[in-house]
Amino acid sequence: MVNILVTGATGFVGSHLVRRLAENKEYNLILLTSKKINGYTCVLHKNYTFTKKDFEEIGFTEIDYLIHLGAFTPKNGVAADDAVNCNLNINNTQYLLEHMPVPKKKIIYISTIDVYGYRKEIIDENTETSPQTLYALSKLYCEKLIKRYSYEKNIATLILRLGHIYGIGEERYEKFIPSAIRQAKAKKTIDIFSDGGELRAFLHIRDCCNFIFKAIELKDNLEILNISSEYILSIKNVAKLLISISGENVDLNIQNKVINPVNYVFDNRKRIQYLGVEEIDIIEGLKEEYMSFWG
């Protein structure tokens, strides 16, 4: 059996990923969580006061892989500069590295494309980082912490910088797709604060989790991979797709308040080479998420 320690298992990405990992019967999952999750072996982090003894008490003195998703993730733009919670990302990661069993094979750290900041050029893994928020800074700092730890322990590390991920479960966030779905379902005008022309590469949550799954036993000695979609759409076109899916007579409210909105377009050749192509069509994925809002 392969022992995999997963943090952040109750989050948007984490909850989907744990279900995907559980499909492999060779994987023995240990979840570091704030509360027990039925059907899984859990170690309570107790606001990051756990010790190695907590692992020993459930029979785990060794782990093969760590997948570290656990982090404060802002639900809106204002929260991206929440100093208290962003500092916790750093402090909790440092505590985790000091008090968990040392992984024998690899650490996969789930980071964010926010570390690149606002770029006009197409982004790839060699693009210079330029974080613009405390959240992005905290994630980049944690990348450095984990790289240093892995170097000292002589274990492999892979940093996955996630792009714009959508799907069932993101309704807790004030992001464009769930906000637009809420407005369409209420038969209200969908607000777009720019001219709607900014480009995004929305990746479905199942594709995202499949890529993380494939990364676990990837043999190539990589350091960073961006996890984003190959398919580019404008915000306006995403809204039009949601209106079509809804079947409602809903208008767009183009406000043009955001001047020179930023595009996020990625060169995905490296991810395709090592982890393959995505499978979920954007219309299929949006329809699934839209229907989930019916409860």
C-alpha positions in Angstrom: 0.0 0.0 0.0 1.0 3.6 -0.7 0.5 6.0 2.2 -0.6 9.5 1.0 -1.1 12.3 3.5 -3.6 14.9 2.2 -4.3 18.3 3.7 -7.3 20.5 2.8 -9.6 17.6 2.1 -12.8 19.5 2.9 -12.1 22.3 0.4 -13.4 22.8 -3.1 -10.5 21.0 -4.8 -9.6 18.8 -1.9 -13.0 17.2 -1.5 -13.0 16.2 -5.2 -9.4 15.1 -5.1 -9.9 12.8 -2.1 -12.8 11.0 -4.0 -10.6 10.6 -7.0 -7.6 9.2 -5.0 -9.9 6.8 -3.2 -10.6 5.1 -6.6 -7.1 3.7 -6.5 -7.2 0.8 -4.1 -3.4 0.8 -3.8 -3.6 4.2 -2.1 -4.0 4.4 1.6 -5.2 8.0 2.4 -4.5 9.8 5.7 -6.4 13.1 5.9 -5.2 16.0 8.0 -8.4 17.7 8.8 -10.3 19.9 11.3 -13.0 17.3 11.8 -13.4 13.6 11.1 -14.6 12.6 7.6 -16.6 9.4 7.5 -15.0 6.5 5.6 -11.5 8.0 5.8 -8.5 7.8 8.2 -8.1 11.2 9.7 -5.7 13.0 11.9 -7.2 16.1 13.5 -4.9 19.1 13.0 -6.4 20.9 16.1 -5.6 24.4 14.7 -2.1 23.1 13.8 -1.2 21.9 17.2 -1.0 18.2 16.2 2.2 16.2 16.8 3.8 13.1 15.3 2.3 11.1 18.2 -1.1 11.8 16.6 0.1 9.9 13.5 1.6 7.1 15.6 -1.7 6.6 17.5 -3.4 5.6 14.3 -0.5 3.4 13.1 1.3 5.7 10.7 4.9 6.5 11.3 5.7 6.7 7.6 4.1 8.2 4.6 5.1 8.0 0.9 3.5 11.2 -0.5 2.2 14.5 0.8 -0.3 16.4 -1.1 -0.6 19.8 0.5 -3.8 21.6 -0.4 -4.7 23.0 3.0 -4.7 26.7 2.9 -6.8 29.9 3.3 -8.2 30.7 -0.1 -9.9 34.0 -0.5 -13.5 33.9 -1.6 -13.4 37.4 -3.1 -10.8 40.1 -4.0 -10.9 41.9 -0.7 -10.1 38.7 1.2 -6.9 38.3 -0.9 -5.2 40.8 1.4 -6.5 39.3 4.7 -3.2 39.5 6.6 -4.2 37.2 9.4 -5.3 34.3 7.2 -2.6 34.8 4.7 0.0 34.6 7.4 -1.6 31.3 8.6 -0.9 29.8 5.2 2.8 30.3 5.9 2.7 29.4 9.6 0.6 26.2 9.1 2.8 25.0 6.3 5.9 25.5 8.4 4.3 23.6 11.3 3.2 20.8 9.0 6.7 20.3 7.7 8.1 20.2 11.3 5.5 17.8 12.8 4.5 15.3 10.1 6.3 12.1 9.2 8.9 12.8 6.5 7.5 11.7 3.1 9.7 9.1 1.5 8.9 9.8 -2.1 7.4 13.2 -3.0 5.7 16.3 -1.9 3.0 17.8 -4.2 2.2 21.4 -3.2 -0.9 23.0 -4.6 -0.1 26.6 -5.4 -1.8 29.2 -7.6 -1.3 31.1 -10.8 -1.8 34.2 -8.7 2.0 34.1 -8.0 2.5 35.4 -11.6 0.6 38.6 -10.9 -0.9 40.6 -13.8 0.8 39.5 -17.0 0.2 40.7 -20.6 2.2 37.9 -22.2 1.2 34.2 -22.4 2.2 32.5 -19.2 4.3 29.4 -18.9 6.4 27.8 -16.1 9.3 30.1 -16.8 7.3 33.3 -16.4 8.7 35.5 -13.7 6.6 35.6 -10.5 5.2 38.9 -9.4 2.5 38.3 -6.7 0.2 41.3 -6.2 -1.7 40.2 -3.1 -0.9 38.9 0.3 -2.5 35.6 -0.6 -0.3 35.2 -3.7 2.7 36.2 -1.6 1.9 33.6 1.0 1.6 30.8 -1.6 4.9 31.7 -3.2 6.5 31.8 0.3 5.2 28.3 1.0 6.6 27.1 -2.4 10.0 28.3 -1.1 9.5 26.6 2.3 8.7 23.3 0.7 11.6 23.5 -1.8 14.0 24.1 1.1 12.5 21.3 3.1 12.7 18.8 0.2 16.3 19.8 -0.5 17.3 19.1 3.1 15.4 15.8 3.2 16.5 14.7 -0.3 12.9 14.1 -1.5 11.2 15.1 -4.8 8.9 18.1 -4.9 6.4 19.1 -7.6 4.6 22.4 -7.4 1.2 22.6 -9.2 0.0 26.1 -9.8 -3.7 25.9 -10.3 -5.5 28.3 -12.7 -9.2 29.1 -12.9 -10.9 25.9 -11.7 -14.7 25.6 -11.9 -17.3 23.0 -11.1 -19.7 21.7 -8.4 -18.7 23.0 -5.0 -17.4 26.5 -6.0 -20.7 28.1 -5.0 -19.0 29.2 -1.7 -16.8 31.6 -3.7 -17.7 35.0 -5.2 -16.2 34.0 -8.5 -17.6 34.9 -11.9 -19.1 31.5 -12.9 -21.1 30.9 -9.6 -22.1 34.6 -9.4 -23.4 34.5 -13.0 -25.3 31.2 -12.3 -27.0 32.7 -9.3 -28.0 35.8 -11.3 -29.3 33.7 -14.3 -31.3 31.4 -12.0 -32.8 34.4 -10.4 -33.6 35.8 -13.8 -31.5 38.8 -13.1 -29.1 40.7 -15.4 -25.6 39.2 -15.3 -23.1 41.8 -14.2 -19.8 42.2 -16.1 -17.7 45.0 -14.6 -15.3 45.2 -17.6 -16.2 45.2 -21.3 -16.3 41.4 -21.1 -13.5 40.8 -23.5 -10.9 39.6 -21.0 -9.8 36.0 -21.6 -9.9 33.1 -19.2 -9.0 29.4 -19.4 -11.5 27.7 -17.1 -10.6 24.1 -16.2 -13.2 21.7 -14.9 -12.6 20.4 -11.3 -12.5 16.7 -12.5 -9.8 17.4 -15.0 -7.9 19.3 -12.4 -8.1 16.4 -10.0 -7.1 13.9 -12.7 -3.9 16.0 -13.4 -3.1 16.0 -9.7 -3.7 12.2 -9.6 -1.4 11.6 -12.5 1.3 13.8 -10.9 1.6 11.6 -7.9 3.7 8.9 -9.5 5.2 11.0 -12.3 8.8 9.8 -12.6 10.2 12.9 -14.4 12.1 15.3 -12.2 9.9 18.4 -12.6 9.7 21.4 -10.3 6.7 23.4 -11.5 3.6 22.7 -13.7 0.8 25.1 -14.4 -2.7 23.4 -14.3 -4.9 25.4 -16.6 -7.3 24.8 -19.6 -6.2 24.7 -23.2 -9.4 26.4 -24.2 -9.7 30.1 -24.1 -13.0 32.0 -23.7 -13.9 35.6 -23.0 -15.9 36.4 -19.8 -18.7 37.6 -22.1 -18.8 34.4 -24.0 -18.9 32.3 -20.8 -21.9 34.4 -19.6 -23.6 33.8 -23.0 -23.1 30.1 -22.6 -24.6 30.2 -19.1 -27.6 32.1 -20.4 -28.1 29.6 -23.2 -27.9 26.7 -20.7 -30.4 28.4 -18.4 -33.0 29.0 -21.1 -33.9 32.2 -19.4 -34.3 35.6 -21.0 -31.4 37.2 -19.2 -29.4 40.2 -20.3 -25.7 41.2 -19.8 -24.9 44.4 -17.9 -21.6 45.5 -19.4 -20.4 48.2 -17.0 -17.0 49.0 -18.4 -15.8 49.9 -14.9 -12.5 47.9 -15.2 -10.1 49.6 -17.6 -7.6 47.3 -19.4 -8.8 44.1 -17.8 -6.2 41.3 -17.6 -6.1 38.2 -19.8 -4.9 34.9 -18.3 -3.7 32.8 -21.2 -1.3 29.8 -20.7 1.1 27.8 -22.7 0.1 24.4 -21.6 2.5 22.3 -23.7 4.5 21.2 -20.6 1.4 20.0 -18.7 0.1 18.2 -21.8 3.4 16.5 -22.3 3.5 15.1 -18.8 -0.1 14.9 -17.6 -2.1 14.7 -20.8 -5.1 16.6 -22.1 -8.3 17.7 -20.4 -11.5 15.7 -21.0 -14.5 17.8 -19.9 -16.0 20.1 -22.5 -16.8 23.6 -21.1 -20.5 23.4 -22.1 -20.9 20.0 -20.4 -19.1 21.3 -17.3 -21.1 24.5 -17.1 -24.4 22.7 -17.5 -23.4 20.3 -14.7 -22.6 23.1 -12.4 -25.7 25.1 -13.3 -28.0 22.1 -12.6 -26.3 21.6 -9.2 -27.5 25.0 -8.1 -31.0 23.6 -8.0 -29.9 21.7 -4.8 
